[in-house]
């Protein structure tokens, strides 16, 4: 039995999945002042479905905590020390001004110059520390030396963020992980305490941006991976509930935001490069998606005759007891949804009426405003997809055109928004059974996500596996087959340690090219990235949707 929990900006959802069926589900208000209260309310609504807590195989979470903290600018002060090497100017590449330290690793992984430890300032006044050096994925010695010199505190290294080249992306990932690690600690503590209060001792995981999970115990060290968990959870929920057989666009419409993703061959498409956070590129592998600040609770205003929808959220819809007109009030007044107090919804729209407009006239105009904003975002995403190379399952799409044939709606406000949007775009719409709590379903069935990189240079006789902390000698006969065996064995051992069923490893990407010195081939360089087999743990038959 699987328990999935999604802590969103508006609601906390929980589902129990057993043998491919949702046997219990709940949606309760998120209590931002005390996360545990909302968690307990959701748990108490679903747990009566099971009497024996040990039947729970695992608990998996998704949350917008990190996203909200970053977008609201509520981040602690982080010391960022970088070693970019000679001639590099990266002052404006990071969210904060870095302290540049002399010393660098060359492109082959040799220590060209050790770090200047004496140049480090006093960092005791900072909440956390991030250290990153160019080519550290080929030799992490300089980063480790700086961390050892600093000693105490929450220290994050760039080499732990990714096994791929990309100094700027790794550095930004290290910064955001350092900045959000303690926030995730607070969330983790609240979750653990809530589960302990309900006698739940199952292994605990949190969703990553790429749709896989990591143990919650690892989350502080990789907090940046939790930035896009909400959108990833909704995509996995769709994949488990009703994977589209056509090219599709999915919209997860919650109370605060709408998350948009693209689908092909029944799978969500994944960005080829790391996602951007706050406009800064990171090494976080994420789905090709975008979040828009429009949701059911988005405040509706009228200024100079023009309507605005969001980005503010000032509580629930007036139809549900709130004090401000919202998009949900427009849905209800227009007849696109049927819950809450219709009279209050009509009163909300009536407050915005001018020149004899009816409440329904206002509701239609509000919905058209929201639809216009969403369709513009979709159009921009389609253009980006056509222009940029992106990675998807089994394929690298180089400037290919994506022509959607279907819209999928999930989330609490799915019916109210996706049906008129589909009509506007001329596309059919489907809302799968279980859409109401799709994020929690996605969290429940999210697969374990271990990734490992390897770089071997037989000319130097050296092999480096960053995630494993391995740097060792190899002979000149080492080849791609041996590299795959090394990574597969490491992934299998890590899966065993975490209690994960090992169903095989798959190649994310691989490269091999010769090293030529003079006129002769002196060896080969092998770059390989592998991960545990992807996909949801089980298909799911959704439960009934209800308020």
N, C-alpha and C positions, 0 to 999 in steps of 0.2 A: 504494500500500500504506500502511496506517495502523497505527501502534503506539499502543496504549493502556496506561497504567500506573496502577494504583490502590494507593497506599500507605496501608493501613489500620492500625488499632490492633493487629491480630493478624497479618495476612498482607499481603504485597505481591504483587499480581497483575499479570500482563502478558499481552497478546494481540496477535497480528498479524491484521489484517483485510485481505483482498484480494478485490476484486470481490464484496463482499457475503458472504464466507465467513470464518469463523475458521480460519486455516490452522495456527496454533500458539498454545498457551496454557500458562500456568504459574502456580502458587501457591506462594510461598515465605515463610517466617517474616519478619516485619518486624524489623529489627535497630535498635532504638531508640537504642542507644549509638552506632551509626554507620550512618545511613540508607543510605549508599552500598553497604554490604555486601549488604543485602537487595535493593537495586535491581540490583546486578550479578548476583546469583544468579538473579533472575527474568529478566533480559535474556539471560543465558547459556543459559537453558532454552528460550527462544523463537527466538533469532536463528539457530540452525542451519537454520531453515526458509527463510532467504533467504541467498544468497551475495553479492548485490550491494546494499550499503547505500544507494546513491543511489536505489534503488527506493522508499525510504520517502518518502512525500509530506509527512508531518508526524508529530510525537509529541505526544500530549495526556495530561495528568496529572490525577488527583484525589487528594486527601489529607485525612486527619483531623488533620494537624499543628496547624492553627490552632484547631480545635475543642478538641483535647486541652489545648492551652496555656491557653486561656481557662477551660475548666471546672476545670482543676487550679490556677488562680490563679497561673500562672507567667508573669506579664507584667511588663515593665520599667516604670520610673516615667516617666510622661508629664505634661508641662506642658499643661494645657488652658486656653486663653484664649478667652473668649466675649464677644460684643457683642450682648446680647439687646435693647437699647434701653430706653427709660424705662419704669418701672412693671412690668417683668417679673421674677418671682421663679422661678428655675429651679435653685436650689441642689441639690435632691434628684433632679434629672432625669437626672444623669449618673453614670457609674461612679466618678468621683473628684470632689473639690471643685474647681470651676473658679475661675480668676482673672477677675473681671468687669472689662472695659475699657469706658470711656465712648466713645461714638460709635456711630452707627447709620445704616442705610439705610432710607428709608421704603418703603411698600408699592408705590410706583410705580418704584422703582429710583433715586431721587435721594439724593445724599449729604446727609442731614439734619444730620449732625455728623461730622467726621473723627475717627479713633480717637485716644485720648489715649496717644500713644507713651511719654510720660514715666512713665506709671503701670506700665509693664512691669517686673517684677522680673528679677533675674539668672536665666537659665534654663540656665546652663552645666552644672549638676549633673544635668540631666534627660537621659534616653536619647533622647527624641523630643519633638516639639511638635505640638499640634493647635490650629488656630485656626478659629473658626466665628462667623459673624455672622448675625443675622436678615435675611432678604431678600437674602442675598448672591447667590442665583441670579439676581437681577434686576440686580445690580451688585456685582461682586466687589472693587471698589477698596479698601474698608476692610480686608478680609482680606489683600489683597496688600500693603497698606502695613504692616500688623503683621508679616507674614512678612519683608518687606524690612528692617524695623527689627531683627528678631531675627537675620537674616543666615544664619549657618551652622547645620548640623545637619539631621536628618531632620524636615522640616516638612510637615504635611498640612493642607490647606484644606478647609473644609466645602463650598465651592462645587464642588469636584472630585468629591464623593461622589454627587451627584444633581442633576438639573436641575429637580426638583420642590420646591415649598414644603414646609416641615416642618422648622423650625429644630432641634427636639430630635432628630429622627431623623438629620439630617445631622451634627449635632454628635457624637452617639454613634458614627456611622460613622467620622467623622474620628478620634475617640479610639481606637477599636479598630484602625483602619488604622495609626495611629502606633505603637500598642503591639505590633503583630504584624508590622510591616514587616521588622524585622531577622530575626525567626524565619523568615519566608518567604525572606529572602535566603540564610540558611544552607541551607535546603532546596533552593533553586534552584541554589546552588553545587554541592551534592552531586549533584543530577540532571545538571547540565551536565558535571561531571567524570566521572560514570559513563558518560554517552553518548559523551564524547570518548574514554574508554578503549576503547570498542567501535566507534570510527570512525563514529559516527552524527552527521550534521551537518544533519539535517532541521529545519525550523522547529519551535519548542517552544511549546506552549500549556498553560494550566492552566484547569480547569473553574471556572465561577462558580456561585453559588447558584441562578440561574435556569435552569441547564441549558445555557448557552452557554459559549464559551471566550474567554479573552483571552490575548494574547501573554505569556509568562512574564516578559518584560522589563518589562511594565506592572504586574506583580503587586504589587510593593512599594508602588506608589502607590495600589493598590486592594486591599490585603491582606484587608480585611474581606469582600470578595466571595468569598474562598476558604473562608469559615467553614463553609458547608453543601455543600461539593463532594462529599463521600461520598454523602449521600442523593440529590443531583442526578444523580450518575453512575449509581446503581442505577436511577433512573427512566428515564434515557436508554437504559440497557441493555435494560430491559423494552420500551421503545418500539421499539428496533431489532430485538430478538429475537422479540417476540410481543405487539404492542399489543392490549390487551383491547378486544373489541367491545361489552362490557357495562360498566356501572358497577362499578368494582372497587376493592379495597383491596390494595395491594402491601406486602409485608414483605421487607426485605432483612436477613437474619439473619446477622450476622457473628460473629466470636469475642468481641467486646466489647459491641456494641450492636445493636439492631434499629431500622431506620428504616422508618417507616410513611408511605405516601403514598396519595392518592385519585386515581381515574381516571374520566374520562368522555369518550365519543366518541373513545377511543383515545389520549387525551392526559392527562398528569398535570396536576392542577389547581394553579393558582398563586395565592398569597395576594394580595389586593388591596392590602394595605398592606405596608410593610417588615417584615421578620422581627425578632424580639426576640432579643438575645444577653445571657445572664446576667440576664434580666428587664428589660433596657433596650431600648426600641424603636429600630430603625435604619432607614436608607433602603435596605437591601439587599432587592431583589426576589427572593423565593425561592418554591419550590414549597410547597404546603400540606402540610406534613409534620411529623413529630415523631420524635425519637430517644429510645429507651428503653434504659436501662442493663441490658439482658438480651441475652446472646449465648451461643454455644456454650461459651465458656470461663468463663462466670460461675460464681463459686464458690457451691456449695450448702452451707448450714449448717442445723443443727437446734437450735433454742433453745426450751426449755420445751415440747417436743413439736411446735413449729411450724417449718415449713420456710421458709427465705429463699433467694432466687435473685438473686445480684448485690447491689450493683453492682460488687463487687470482682472483679478478674481477677488471679490469681496464677500465670499460666502456662497451658499446655495442659491438656487433659483427662488424667486418669490413664490412660485407654486409649491416649493418645498420648505417654506418658512423663512426664506431670506428677505433682505430688505432692499435689493436692487434688481432692476430688470436684467435678465440674462438671455443667452441664446436658447437655453432650455425653455424659457417662457415663450419664446418665439415658436419653437417646435410645437409646443402644446397648443398654442393659439391657432396655428396654421393647420392643426389636425394631423401632424406628422408623428405624434407620440400621444400616449394616453396613460398618464400617471399623475400623481400629485393633485393639486387644487386648480382646476381649469379656470375658475372665476378669478383667482389670484393672478394666474398667468395673463389672462385678458386684461386685468387691471394694470399689470406691469407694462404691457404694450400700449394700453390706452394713455399712460403717462407720457409717452413719446409722440403721440399723435399731434398732427398739425393740419389746419385747413380742412377740417371735417373728415379726416381719415378715420377709418374704423380700426379697431385693434387688429383685425385680421390683415388689413392693408399694411399696417406697420410690420407685423410679423413676417409677411412675405418679403418686404423690402429688407428687413434685417437678415433674413436667410439668404437673400441674393447677395448681400454684402459679404457674408461669410463664405458663400460658395465662390464668389469672385476671388477672394484672397486665397482660398485653397487651390482653385484651378490655376492661378498664377504660379503658385509654388510648384505644382505638378508640372507645369510647362517648363519651368526653369530646371527641374530635375531631369526631365526628358532631354533637354538641350545639353546638360552636363554629361548625361550618359552617352549621348551621341558623340561628344567631343573628346571625352577622356577615356583612356584605357582602364578598365576595371576587371576585377577577378570575380568569376562565379564558378559554380561547381563544374569542374572538368573543362573549363574554357576561359580564355582571356579574350574579352571582347574589345577589339580595336576600332573604336569609332562606329560601332554598329547602331542602327536605329532601333529603338524599342517602341513597338506599337502595341499599346495595351488593348485587351479585348474584354476585360472584366474589371469591376470594382468590388472589393471585399470590405465589408464593414464590421468592425468589432468595437467593444467598449460600451460604456453605459449610454452614450448618445448615438450609437451606430445608426439606428433606424431613422432618427430625425434628420441626420445630415447626409448619409450616403445615398439615400433614395433620390432626393432632389439633385444632388451632385451628379449622380449617374444620368439623370434626365438631362441636365445641363450639358454634360460631355457626350451624350449619345451612346452611353455604354450600359450594358446590363449590370445589375447589382445583386450580390448574394450576401446574406448575413447568416453565417453558420450557427447551428444550434450550439449554445454554450458561449456565444460571442460576448455575453454580458460580463463574464469573468475570464476572458481569453488570456489575459496576462498571467493570472494565477495558474491556469492550466499550462501555459508555456513554461512557467517556472517549475511546475511539478514534474514535467517530462523532459526537461532540458538535459542534454547529455553531458558527461564529464568532459572537460576540455583541457587536455595536456598537449602542449606544443613543444617541440625540441628542434634546435638548430645544430648543424655540424659544419665545420669548415676544416678541410684537410689540405695540406700543402706537402706533397711528397718530395718536392725539391728541398724544402727545409726539414722534412721529416717530422712534421708537427700536426697534431689534431687538436681542435678546440671545440668543446661543447659548452656554450655559455650557461644554459639553464642548469646543467649538471655540475658546473664548476670544474670541468675536466680540461686539462691542458697536458697532453702527453706526446711521447715520441711514437712515430710509425715508420714502417719501412717503405721502400720505393715501390713495393708491389701492392700497396693499399689502393683499393678501387671503389667504385660506386656501390658494388654489392656489399663490401665490407662496411661502408658507411651506413647503408640501410640497416644492416644487421645491428650495428652499434646503437643507432637511434631506436630501433624497434625494441631491443633488449632494455634500454633505459626507460622507455615509455611503459613497457610491461612491468618493470620493477616498481616504478612510481605508482602505477595503477594498483598493484598489489598492496603497497604501503597505505594507500588511501581507501582500500576496500572497494575499488572499482572493478567491475567485471570487464576484463580485457577481451574485446571482440575483434581486435586487429588494429593496425596502424595504416594510415594512408599518407601519400606524398602530397604536400602542399605545393612545393616547387623544388626543382633540382637543376643544377648547372655543373658542367665540367669543361674545363679548357686547359690546354697545355701550357707549361712554363718553358720558354725558349731562352736560352743563354747562348749568345754568339749565334752559331748556325745549327745548334743542336738542342733537341728536346731534353730538358733535365728533370722533368717531372710533370705532375698534373695538380691543379687546384680543383677541389670538389666543394660545392656549396649545396647543402641539402636541408630541407625543412620538412618535418613530418608531424602528424598529430594523431590522436586517437580517432577512430572512425566516427564521422559526423552523423547527424540525424537525431530525431527525437527518440526517447526510450520506448514509447509505445504510441500508436494511434489512439485517439480518445473519442468516445461518444459523449457529447456534451449533455449537461443537464438542462432543465427548464430555466428560462431567464425570468427573473421577477425582481421587483423592488422590495 
